[in-house]
Amino acid sequence: PELDSQDVPVLEALPVHDGQTGGVYLLTGPASPRPGSPEPFKTIFKPVDEERFERRGIEPGTGAVREEAAFVIDRMSGGQANVPVTTRASFEEGGAVKRGSVQAFVTATCGA
């Protein structure tokens, strides 16, 4: 089936904030993946080719794997850190494939 233009998810760059170490995009769509949810679909995408984080022993481009590992470890240990669902993904944008991590968008419920 063909998608209506209103059904196609939109990738939108988010503004860079202090401490942010690379590109961050909000991927939105009109429908939630949870049946009956009034919330629109939202997820965060962080492409590995836009990472600027670098420390001794941690190279740029490894963030997607580290974020997915944090999610898996949190889930295996009972979910006490409440790490949102995270996995690695790729998107095509303008004919180029961008690889990175994709994480469920969670609205903040308290200050950091």
C-alpha positions in Angstrom: 0.0 0.0 0.0 1.1 3.6 -0.7 1.6 6.0 2.1 -0.3 9.3 2.2 2.1 12.2 2.6 0.6 12.8 6.1 1.7 9.2 7.1 5.4 9.7 6.3 7.6 10.2 9.4 9.5 13.6 9.4 13.1 13.9 10.5 13.8 17.2 12.1 17.2 18.4 13.5 17.1 19.5 17.1 19.0 22.5 18.4 22.4 21.9 19.9 22.5 22.4 23.6 25.4 22.7 26.0 27.0 19.3 26.5 25.5 17.8 23.3 28.2 16.0 21.5 26.8 15.4 18.0 23.8 15.5 15.7 20.4 14.8 17.3 17.2 14.4 15.3 13.6 14.1 16.3 11.7 11.6 14.1 7.9 12.3 14.3 4.9 10.8 12.7 1.1 11.2 13.0 0.4 7.8 14.7 1.7 6.2 17.9 3.0 2.7 17.7 0.8 2.0 20.8 -2.8 1.3 19.8 -5.2 3.8 21.4 -2.5 6.2 22.5 -3.3 9.9 21.8 0.4 10.7 21.5 2.0 11.0 18.1 5.0 8.8 17.2 8.3 10.3 18.4 11.8 8.9 18.6 15.3 10.4 18.7 17.9 9.5 16.1 21.7 10.1 16.7 23.8 9.4 13.6 27.3 8.0 14.2 28.8 10.1 11.4 27.9 13.3 13.4 29.4 12.2 16.7 32.0 14.5 18.2 32.4 12.8 21.6 35.9 11.6 22.2 37.7 10.4 25.3 40.7 8.2 25.8 39.6 4.7 24.9 36.2 5.8 23.4 36.3 6.8 19.8 33.7 8.8 17.9 31.3 6.6 16.0 30.7 4.1 18.8 27.8 5.9 20.5 25.1 3.8 18.9 26.6 0.6 20.2 27.1 2.2 23.7 23.6 3.5 23.9 22.1 0.2 22.8 24.3 -1.6 25.4 23.1 0.8 28.2 19.5 -0.1 27.3 20.2 -3.8 27.3 22.1 -3.7 30.6 19.4 -1.7 32.2 16.7 -4.1 31.1 18.7 -7.1 32.2 19.1 -5.6 35.6 15.5 -4.8 36.2 15.1 -1.4 34.5 16.0 0.7 37.5 17.6 3.4 35.4 14.6 3.6 33.1 16.7 3.8 29.9 14.2 4.3 27.0 14.0 1.5 24.4 17.1 1.9 22.2 18.4 0.1 19.2 20.6 0.8 16.2 19.0 1.9 12.9 19.7 3.4 9.6 17.7 6.0 7.6 18.0 7.2 4.0 18.1 10.9 3.7 18.7 12.7 0.4 20.1 9.4 -1.2 22.6 8.9 1.7 22.2 6.3 4.3 22.7 7.5 7.9 23.4 4.9 10.6 23.1 5.5 14.3 21.0 4.9 17.4 17.3 5.4 17.7 15.7 5.8 21.1 12.1 6.2 22.2 11.3 9.8 23.0 10.3 10.3 26.7 8.8 13.5 28.0 10.7 14.6 31.0 8.7 14.2 34.3 11.3 15.9 36.5 14.3 18.3 36.2 17.8 17.0 35.6 
